[in-house]
Amino acid sequence: MINNKLNIDEIIIRYLDGTATDSDKEQLLTWLKESDKNLHSYSEFRDVWFASQSNSSVHSDMEKALKRLEKRIKGKESEKK
């Protein structure tokens, strides 16, 4: 049984980012089976995790597009000189 909230949060993060050990996975499964409240908490945590991951991806894509645009603009400016 996991008594420490911080500990379960760390285990959930490791599980979601793919670094959880077999022991972490067993602890998470045990914690999830303990109550519907735990399952609900995990579901909310997971949803926020995936939403933040997709936002990071969109942000990264936007940064790459802006850099490409910046290079094009600088290239056209140098052609004018």
ABEGO torsion letter per residue (X at the ends): XBABAAAAAAAAAAAAAGABBAAAAAAAAAAAAABAAAAAAAAAAAAAAAAAAAAAAAAAAAAAAAAAAAAAAAAAAAAAX
